[in-house]
Amino acid sequence: MKICGTMCFPLKTRFFLLLWTFIFLKIGKCTVTQQTTHTFRFQNPSQCLKNDNYYNLNYFDCMPCNEAGDVEKLQPTADKFSCQCPSSHISIYEKGKLWPNCDEICSTLTDRTENCTSVWLPQPRPANSCSFRYLNSTSAYLRQLPIHPMIVGIVLTTSVHPDSNISDCHSCDLVYNYQYQGYCLANVLLRPYLHYNSFWQSTTNSKPGLNSNIAHNFGELKFVAFFCLALRNTTACQQLANLCVLSHFSPDKHSPCSPFILTQMSDVVMKYAHSGEQLRSLQPFLFYKKGKATRDLLSKTLQRSNVHELQLFSTTYNLAGSLKRWGTFSLEHVNLCQQPAPNLRYGQKQSDVSCHLTLEELIDLAGQQGNDNFLSVYLNFTSNWQFLLHQLPVLIENLTPENQREQRDEWQLVKRFQMISTVPTNSHQQQSVLNRYEDAHKLQLYRSIRYIEHLELHYTVEEDQRVGLPLIRVRYRLIELTGGNVSLAQSFPFQLKLSYERLQRSWDWVILEIALPMFLLVAFFAAVFRFQNIRRRRQSECCQISNILEFLLELATNVAWALLATVLLMLLLQATSLRTLKLLIYIAFWLQFLYLGVHLWRCSQLELFLIDWERPRSSCEGQRLNLDSSSLCSSVRTFVAESSVSAWRVLFTANAWIRLSVAQKYSSLVQIVVVIAAYQLLDRYTHKDLALRCCLISVSYLIAYLLQLFTQRLFVGNPLQKFIDLCSLANISLFTLREPGFGYYIHGRSPHGFADTDMSSMILQLQREAQNMCGRRGLLMDSDKQSYVILPPRNLRIYLDRLLLPFQRSAHGSMSQTLLYQKDIPSIDGQVERTSIAYASVNRFFCVFIDHAIKDMDYIIKEKSLAEKLLNCEIENYLTENKGTFYIDDSYSFSRMLLLGNHMDIFVLEILILLSLFLLSGNLLISAAVACGFNMLLRHIFRFWVRRNVSRKTLIDERFLL
């Protein structure tokens, strides 16, 4: 029978299988289960069926001793909690490897050559009973290996002289070695770990106090650190972790916590590093990372494994690092009172137990379990139909000052704790004068006792059978016994509390988890659409740097709008976390500020041409140029025209453009006055709540803005249409290019043929126009449409650059355009003359182009579709090298080059400035003044940019510009 796998399905079927799998995982809130430092898939030790499997107590999982591809020499220990070499092998510990290399011992030269492949010289077989096992550096045996390459590491042997045929395993020279628990360690191996002696000495000489530690337990700290860090001994690492807990998680760089802090905390400080310690993730897991990791950890929700009660699991280690117990955890395991502890059923009414313990009872408890019970608690939950364990975080409130604050991301959470610890009295310094059967003798047993006076297990429950990760909060009390004012009858409090909170998904969750991602998604797709439209206008590739920067700029403003919408929703629905609110506002402000600054600067630097249609009052004489057409003589004057025309129309139109560029649809001063008035009237209803005040400011600012727009639309004329009418009266058209292939055109050609006339003639012209007794103003003969969005032919920009080449070479580009109309040519400097002729040629070129008089460069006029108008794009255009498209623009799109068309972006930035400063200062007057001042400064800077650009592009001296 053929076994058909995934590859047997057609490609289309495989695609749908993957798609449905992805949807199932997302909708069902399923994730692929992985072993992490917090989450474990529990496996019973009895399931370790393979002979070379050991049980990893840190991951609760069966793992192989021998890695894939290695010779299977390692074997599990008797308790199956670690791996070791067989007794007939030498153990060689190399850096970077979890377990040692095993090398067989060759007893004779014959064994070595025939059956033994060891790199070591023949050695005696280990004796049946030895007093010591010997640890030394591999460099000590360099003389034995003249052929084989040297292995850098530590060698464990059973003979003090491995190069001798005599087995000596009962002597250890203390001049060159240390003795520790049946091991004889060479001095050179302990050198990198001698710095731990400073911690032992400091605890020995320290006075009793909050940081007092059990000094005699830290005398062997260097040995424990060596076996853990160098030999990867699992029991030694557990003991090192217990010593860290016993030191009250001391941050000292010589403390037993230093290797755990170095490898497990987020803000790693290199002062914890020492030359003998390896920068690897040390086990067992003792610390949680700080910052965002802590915040995410405490907000995590998990699927309940039992719908009725909280199922917990715990492990207990003794001080030496051996496992004492594991199994189901209940609050009775941490209850110091005589009353029964509350059970872990969801919704349990009786949630706390409190009592007072006498000092004598605490001393008795310390004698029973002090310094020898180290607890780690886990939550049993389900994921993907698997039962998993998640280690519970422990918050020791008086461990650091940050643990007493409300900011969770500043907390230092740990994973192991003990109920009670003691500092024994030094028997050499203080001899007991009381008999052991007397009660007062108990006061001389310990210098101090530290016990948990408050323990709280807090968790949250959601309606969809999910439970928040429980948090264990503990607070220690230190009792000094060295003073003379203590008695066994003194009482001390103890409280055990179980608390829970039933959560319902609030507006905060809806906004941040649903609304904000949707807004950001819309912002991203809008930026992609806008980027594609700009790329088509430029006729360029996607990967160009300019296009990528354009996309990032559009994305910045879209994200700013999305964040502001989120902020307004949070304020209106009062789903307010001030920290989140400030973060969103500050990010939106900087994104919008970046976009608006770049966008307005680019708008002010557009290519601008004023096309003068005015003809001289005399007949057209003189030599005709190559650009002349049948209509050109009646509509365009040349530099050498016999009759001059007035330049004031050009100056007046240029100044009108500058004034229009800084006009706005609303007044910031009116906005501020309305906001301050509303704030003064309604502030007493906010109860000095910062979120309500921000909501009041935002709503009043938004209402004032909408009212101003509505009022201007009803009672104030359209300034854009007024400017178009002015262009018609001045007989001047405006041709602008924002991109080489995109721009705007305002057709200002007068239907009367001339505009340089007196007042009576002008009034007569307007009357004839009102009575339809003359031509129409539009570019088409039967139309009044004067505003267009243009996509000019691609060759237009090339030809235009050629005409402007003399001007670009001119060193004096700020001479007045009135020089174009001066009759006395010889009086003009030659360089200025070339510039004037170039601009006259540009004017003639545009007139010929607009009149369709160039065969190789033309355009068509069409209307945008409804979709193109709504999306502000050009879907179907007929843009080629020699042919362009003019779109009729009834929405005055050229206003996007002015402040009028960017009023919404300016409003967004102003309200972000107002809210940001109010959150920082709490003073509305200062915030309002800065927002109003920003608007005035923006108008001043934009006017300066536009004025300089008009002077440079139209050759009008700045002294003629207002």
DACORNOR-V620669 format. One record per residue. RES is the residue in three letters. OMEGA is omega as a letter, one per 20 degrees, with the letter a starting at -180 (NA if undefined). BURIAL is # if it has 16 or more other ideal C-beta (glycine too) atoms within 10 Angstrom, else .. Layout:
# DACORNOR-V620669
RES;OMEGA;BURIAL  RES;OMEGA;BURIAL
This chain:
# DACORNOR-V620669
MET;r;.  LYS;r;.  ILE;a;.  CYS;r;.  GLY;a;.  THR;a;.  MET;r;.  CYS;a;.  PHE;r;.  PRO;a;.  LEU;a;.  LYS;r;.  THR;r;.  ARG;r;.  PHE;a;.  PHE;r;.  LEU;r;.  LEU;a;.  LEU;r;.  TRP;r;.  THR;r;.  PHE;r;.  ILE;r;.  PHE;a;.  LEU;a;.  LYS;a;.  ILE;a;.  GLY;r;.  LYS;a;.  CYS;r;.  THR;r;.  VAL;a;.  THR;r;.  GLN;r;.  GLN;r;.  THR;r;.  THR;r;#  HIS;a;#  THR;a;#  PHE;r;#  ARG;a;.  PHE;r;.  GLN;a;.  ASN;r;.  PRO;r;.  SER;r;.  GLN;r;.  CYS;a;#  LEU;a;.  LYS;a;.  ASN;a;.  ASP;r;#  ASN;r;#  TYR;a;#  TYR;a;#  ASN;a;#  LEU;r;#  ASN;a;.  TYR;a;#  PHE;a;#  ASP;r;#  CYS;a;#  MET;a;.  PRO;r;#  CYS;a;#  ASN;r;#  GLU;a;.  ALA;r;.  GLY;a;.  ASP;r;.  VAL;a;.  GLU;r;.  LYS;a;#  LEU;r;#  GLN;a;#  PRO;r;#  THR;a;.  ALA;r;.  ASP;r;.  LYS;r;#  PHE;r;#  SER;a;#  CYS;r;#  GLN;r;#  CYS;r;#  PRO;a;.  SER;a;.  SER;a;.  HIS;r;#  ILE;r;#  SER;r;#  ILE;a;#  TYR;r;#  GLU;r;.  LYS;r;.  GLY;r;.  LYS;a;.  LEU;a;.  TRP;a;#  PRO;r;#  ASN;a;#  CYS;r;#  ASP;a;#  GLU;r;#  ILE;r;#  CYS;a;#  SER;a;.  THR;r;.  LEU;r;.  THR;r;.  ASP;a;.  ARG;a;#  THR;a;.  GLU;a;.  ASN;a;.  CYS;a;#  THR;a;.  SER;r;#  VAL;a;#  TRP;r;#  LEU;r;#  PRO;a;#  GLN;r;#  PRO;r;#  ARG;a;.  PRO;r;#  ALA;a;.  ASN;a;.  SER;a;.  CYS;r;#  SER;a;.  PHE;r;#  ARG;a;#  TYR;r;#  LEU;r;#  ASN;r;#  SER;r;.  THR;r;#  SER;r;.  ALA;a;.  TYR;a;#  LEU;a;.  ARG;a;.  GLN;a;.  LEU;a;.  PRO;a;.  ILE;a;.  HIS;r;.  PRO;a;.  MET;r;.  ILE;a;#  VAL;r;.  GLY;a;#  ILE;a;#  VAL;r;#  LEU;a;#  THR;r;#  THR;a;#  SER;r;#  VAL;r;#  HIS;a;.  PRO;r;#  ASP;a;.  SER;r;.  ASN;a;.  ILE;a;.  SER;r;#  ASP;a;#  CYS;a;#  HIS;a;.  SER;r;.  CYS;a;#  ASP;a;.  LEU;r;.  VAL;a;.  TYR;a;.  ASN;r;#  TYR;r;#  GLN;r;.  TYR;r;#  GLN;r;.  GLY;r;.  TYR;r;#  CYS;a;#  LEU;r;#  ALA;a;#  ASN;a;.  VAL;a;.  LEU;a;#  LEU;a;#  ARG;r;.  PRO;a;#  TYR;a;#  LEU;r;.  HIS;r;#  TYR;r;#  ASN;a;.  SER;r;.  PHE;r;#  TRP;r;#  GLN;r;.  SER;r;#  THR;r;#  THR;a;.  ASN;a;.  SER;r;.  LYS;r;.  PRO;r;.  GLY;a;.  LEU;a;.  ASN;r;.  SER;a;#  ASN;a;#  ILE;a;#  ALA;a;#  HIS;r;.  ASN;a;#  PHE;r;#  GLY;a;.  GLU;a;.  LEU;a;#  LYS;r;#  PHE;r;#  VAL;r;#  ALA;r;#  PHE;a;#  PHE;a;#  CYS;a;#  LEU;a;#  ALA;a;#  LEU;a;#  ARG;r;#  ASN;a;#  THR;r;#  THR;r;#  ALA;r;#  CYS;r;#  GLN;r;#  GLN;r;#  LEU;r;#  ALA;r;#  ASN;r;#  LEU;r;#  CYS;r;#  VAL;a;#  LEU;r;#  SER;a;#  HIS;r;#  PHE;a;#  SER;r;#  PRO;a;#  ASP;a;#  LYS;r;#  HIS;a;#  SER;r;#  PRO;r;#  CYS;a;#  SER;r;#  PRO;r;#  PHE;r;#  ILE;a;#  LEU;a;#  THR;a;#  GLN;a;#  MET;a;#  SER;a;.  ASP;a;.  VAL;r;.  VAL;a;.  MET;r;.  LYS;r;.  TYR;a;#  ALA;r;#  HIS;a;#  SER;a;.  GLY;a;#  GLU;a;#  GLN;a;.  LEU;r;.  ARG;a;.  SER;a;.  LEU;r;#  GLN;j;#  PRO;a;#  PHE;a;#  LEU;a;#  PHE;r;#  TYR;r;#  LYS;a;#  LYS;r;#  GLY;a;.  LYS;r;.  ALA;r;.  THR;a;#  ARG;r;.  ASP;a;.  LEU;a;#  LEU;r;#  SER;a;.  LYS;r;.  THR;a;#  LEU;r;#  GLN;a;#  ARG;r;#  SER;r;#  ASN;a;.  VAL;a;.  HIS;a;.  GLU;r;.  LEU;a;#  GLN;a;#  LEU;a;#  PHE;a;#  SER;r;#  THR;r;#  THR;r;#  TYR;r;#  ASN;a;#  LEU;a;#  ALA;r;.  GLY;r;#  SER;r;.  LEU;r;.  LYS;a;.  ARG;r;.  TRP;a;.  GLY;a;.  THR;a;.  PHE;r;#  SER;a;.  LEU;r;#  GLU;a;.  HIS;a;#  VAL;a;#  ASN;r;#  LEU;a;#  CYS;r;.  GLN;r;.  GLN;r;.  PRO;a;.  ALA;r;#  PRO;r;#  ASN;a;.  LEU;r;#  ARG;r;.  TYR;r;.  GLY;a;.  GLN;a;.  LYS;r;.  GLN;a;.  SER;a;.  ASP;r;.  VAL;r;#  SER;r;.  CYS;r;#  HIS;r;.  LEU;r;#  THR;r;.  LEU;r;#  GLU;r;.  GLU;r;#  LEU;r;#  ILE;r;#  ASP;r;.  LEU;r;#  ALA;r;#  GLY;a;.  GLN;a;.  GLN;a;.  GLY;r;#  ASN;a;#  ASP;r;.  ASN;a;#  PHE;a;#  LEU;r;#  SER;a;#  VAL;a;#  TYR;r;#  LEU;r;#  ASN;r;#  PHE;a;#  THR;r;.  SER;a;#  ASN;r;.  TRP;r;.  GLN;r;.  PHE;a;.  LEU;r;#  LEU;r;#  HIS;a;#  GLN;a;#  LEU;r;#  PRO;r;#  VAL;r;#  LEU;r;#  ILE;a;#  GLU;a;.  ASN;r;.  LEU;r;#  THR;r;.  PRO;a;.  GLU;a;.  ASN;r;#  GLN;r;.  ARG;a;.  GLU;a;.  GLN;a;.  ARG;a;#  ASP;r;.  GLU;a;#  TRP;r;#  GLN;a;#  LEU;r;#  VAL;a;#  LYS;a;#  ARG;r;#  PHE;r;#  GLN;a;#  MET;a;#  ILE;r;#  SER;a;#  THR;r;#  VAL;a;#  PRO;r;#  THR;r;#  ASN;a;.  SER;a;.  HIS;a;.  GLN;a;.  GLN;r;.  GLN;a;.  SER;r;.  VAL;a;.  LEU;r;.  ASN;a;.  ARG;a;.  TYR;r;.  GLU;a;.  ASP;a;.  ALA;r;.  HIS;a;.  LYS;a;#  LEU;a;#  GLN;a;#  LEU;a;#  TYR;r;#  ARG;r;#  SER;r;#  ILE;r;#  ARG;a;#  TYR;r;#  ILE;r;#  GLU;r;#  HIS;r;#  LEU;a;#  GLU;r;#  LEU;a;#  HIS;r;.  TYR;r;#  THR;a;#  VAL;r;#  GLU;a;.  GLU;a;.  ASP;r;.  GLN;r;.  ARG;a;#  VAL;r;#  GLY;a;#  LEU;a;#  PRO;r;#  LEU;r;#  ILE;r;#  ARG;r;#  VAL;r;#  ARG;a;#  TYR;r;#  ARG;r;.  LEU;r;#  ILE;r;#  GLU;a;#  LEU;a;#  THR;r;#  GLY;a;.  GLY;a;.  ASN;r;.  VAL;r;.  SER;a;.  LEU;a;.  ALA;r;.  GLN;a;.  SER;a;.  PHE;a;#  PRO;r;.  PHE;r;#  GLN;r;#  LEU;a;#  LYS;r;#  LEU;a;#  SER;r;.  TYR;a;#  GLU;r;.  ARG;a;.  LEU;r;.  GLN;a;.  ARG;a;.  SER;r;.  TRP;r;.  ASP;r;.  TRP;a;.  VAL;a;.  ILE;a;#  LEU;a;#  GLU;a;.  ILE;a;.  ALA;a;#  LEU;r;#  PRO;r;.  MET;r;.  PHE;a;#  LEU;r;#  LEU;r;.  VAL;r;.  ALA;a;#  PHE;a;.  PHE;r;.  ALA;r;#  ALA;r;#  VAL;r;.  PHE;r;.  ARG;r;#  PHE;r;#  GLN;r;.  ASN;r;#  ILE;r;#  ARG;r;#  ARG;r;#  ARG;a;#  ARG;a;#  GLN;a;.  SER;a;.  GLU;a;.  CYS;a;.  CYS;r;.  GLN;a;.  ILE;a;.  SER;r;.  ASN;r;#  ILE;r;.  LEU;r;.  GLU;r;#  PHE;r;#  LEU;r;.  LEU;r;#  GLU;r;#  LEU;a;#  ALA;a;#  THR;r;#  ASN;r;#  VAL;r;#  ALA;r;#  TRP;r;#  ALA;r;#  LEU;r;#  LEU;r;#  ALA;r;#  THR;r;#  VAL;a;#  LEU;r;#  LEU;r;#  MET;a;#  LEU;a;#  LEU;a;.  LEU;a;.  GLN;r;.  ALA;a;#  THR;r;#  SER;a;.  LEU;r;.  ARG;r;.  THR;a;#  LEU;r;#  LYS;a;#  LEU;a;.  LEU;a;#  ILE;a;#  TYR;r;#  ILE;r;.  ALA;r;#  PHE;a;#  TRP;r;.  LEU;a;#  GLN;r;#  PHE;r;#  LEU;a;.  TYR;a;#  LEU;r;#  GLY;a;.  VAL;a;.  HIS;a;#  LEU;r;#  TRP;r;.  ARG;r;.  CYS;a;#  SER;a;#  GLN;a;.  LEU;r;#  GLU;a;#  LEU;r;#  PHE;r;#  LEU;a;#  ILE;a;#  ASP;a;#  TRP;a;#  GLU;r;#  ARG;r;#  PRO;a;#  ARG;r;.  SER;r;.  SER;a;.  CYS;r;#  GLU;r;.  GLY;a;.  GLN;r;.  ARG;a;.  LEU;a;.  ASN;a;.  LEU;a;#  ASP;r;#  SER;a;#  SER;a;.  SER;a;.  LEU;a;#  CYS;a;#  SER;a;.  SER;a;#  VAL;r;#  ARG;a;#  THR;r;#  PHE;a;#  VAL;r;.  ALA;a;#  GLU;a;.  SER;r;.  SER;r;.  VAL;a;#  SER;r;.  ALA;a;#  TRP;r;.  ARG;r;#  VAL;r;#  LEU;a;#  PHE;r;#  THR;r;#  ALA;r;#  ASN;r;#  ALA;r;#  TRP;r;#  ILE;r;#  ARG;a;.  LEU;a;#  SER;a;#  VAL;r;#  ALA;a;.  GLN;a;#  LYS;a;#  TYR;a;#  SER;r;.  SER;r;#  LEU;r;.  VAL;r;.  GLN;a;#  ILE;a;#  VAL;a;.  VAL;a;#  VAL;a;#  ILE;r;.  ALA;r;.  ALA;r;#  TYR;r;#  GLN;a;.  LEU;a;.  LEU;a;.  ASP;a;.  ARG;r;.  TYR;a;.  THR;a;.  HIS;r;.  LYS;r;.  ASP;a;.  LEU;a;.  ALA;r;#  LEU;r;#  ARG;r;#  CYS;r;#  CYS;r;#  LEU;a;#  ILE;a;#  SER;a;#  VAL;a;#  SER;r;#  TYR;r;#  LEU;r;.  ILE;r;.  ALA;r;#  TYR;a;#  LEU;r;.  LEU;r;.  GLN;r;#  LEU;r;.  PHE;a;.  THR;a;.  GLN;a;#  ARG;a;.  LEU;a;.  PHE;a;.  VAL;r;.  GLY;a;.  ASN;a;.  PRO;r;#  LEU;r;#  GLN;r;.  LYS;r;.  PHE;r;#  ILE;r;#  ASP;r;.  LEU;r;#  CYS;r;#  SER;r;#  LEU;a;#  ALA;a;#  ASN;a;#  ILE;r;#  SER;a;#  LEU;a;#  PHE;a;#  THR;r;#  LEU;r;#  ARG;r;#  GLU;r;#  PRO;a;#  GLY;a;#  PHE;r;#  GLY;a;#  TYR;r;#  TYR;r;#  ILE;a;#  HIS;a;#  GLY;a;#  ARG;a;#  SER;r;#  PRO;a;#  HIS;r;#  GLY;r;.  PHE;r;#  ALA;a;#  ASP;a;#  THR;r;.  ASP;a;.  MET;a;.  SER;r;.  SER;r;.  MET;r;.  ILE;r;.  LEU;r;.  GLN;r;#  LEU;r;.  GLN;r;.  ARG;r;.  GLU;r;#  ALA;a;.  GLN;r;.  ASN;r;.  MET;r;.  CYS;r;.  GLY;a;.  ARG;a;.  ARG;a;#  GLY;r;#  LEU;r;#  LEU;a;.  MET;a;.  ASP;a;.  SER;r;.  ASP;a;.  LYS;a;#  GLN;a;#  SER;a;#  TYR;r;#  VAL;a;#  ILE;r;#  LEU;a;#  PRO;r;#  PRO;a;#  ARG;a;#  ASN;a;#  LEU;a;#  ARG;r;.  ILE;a;.  TYR;a;#  LEU;r;#  ASP;r;.  ARG;r;.  LEU;a;#  LEU;a;#  LEU;r;.  PRO;r;#  PHE;r;#  GLN;r;.  ARG;a;.  SER;r;#  ALA;a;.  HIS;a;.  GLY;a;.  SER;r;.  MET;a;#  SER;r;#  GLN;r;#  THR;r;#  LEU;r;#  LEU;a;#  TYR;r;#  GLN;a;.  LYS;a;.  ASP;a;.  ILE;a;.  PRO;a;.  SER;a;.  ILE;r;#  ASP;a;.  GLY;a;.  GLN;r;.  VAL;r;#  GLU;r;#  ARG;r;.  THR;a;#  SER;r;#  ILE;r;#  ALA;a;#  TYR;r;#  ALA;r;#  SER;r;#  VAL;r;#  ASN;r;#  ARG;a;#  PHE;r;#  PHE;r;#  CYS;r;#  VAL;a;#  PHE;a;#  ILE;a;#  ASP;a;.  HIS;a;.  ALA;r;#  ILE;a;#  LYS;a;.  ASP;a;.  MET;a;#  ASP;a;.  TYR;r;#  ILE;r;.  ILE;r;.  LYS;r;.  GLU;r;.  LYS;r;#  SER;a;.  LEU;r;.  ALA;r;.  GLU;r;#  LYS;a;.  LEU;a;.  LEU;r;.  ASN;a;.  CYS;r;#  GLU;a;#  ILE;a;.  GLU;r;.  ASN;a;#  TYR;a;.  LEU;r;#  THR;r;.  GLU;a;.  ASN;a;.  LYS;a;#  GLY;a;#  THR;r;#  PHE;r;#  TYR;r;#  ILE;a;#  ASP;r;#  ASP;a;.  SER;r;.  TYR;a;#  SER;r;#  PHE;r;#  SER;r;#  ARG;r;.  MET;a;#  LEU;r;#  LEU;r;#  LEU;a;#  GLY;r;#  ASN;a;#  HIS;a;#  MET;r;.  ASP;r;#  ILE;r;#  PHE;r;#  VAL;a;#  LEU;r;#  GLU;a;#  ILE;r;#  LEU;r;#  ILE;a;#  LEU;a;#  LEU;a;#  SER;a;#  LEU;r;#  PHE;r;#  LEU;a;#  LEU;a;.  SER;a;.  GLY;a;.  ASN;a;.  LEU;a;#  LEU;r;.  ILE;a;.  SER;a;#  ALA;r;#  ALA;r;.  VAL;r;#  ALA;r;#  CYS;r;#  GLY;r;.  PHE;r;#  ASN;r;#  MET;r;.  LEU;r;.  LEU;r;#  ARG;a;#  HIS;a;.  ILE;a;.  PHE;r;#  ARG;r;#  PHE;r;.  TRP;a;#  VAL;a;#  ARG;r;#  ARG;r;.  ASN;r;#  VAL;r;#  SER;a;#  ARG;a;.  LYS;a;#  THR;r;#  LEU;r;#  ILE;r;#  ASP;a;.  GLU;r;.  ARG;r;.  PHE;a;#  LEU;a;#  LEU;NA;.
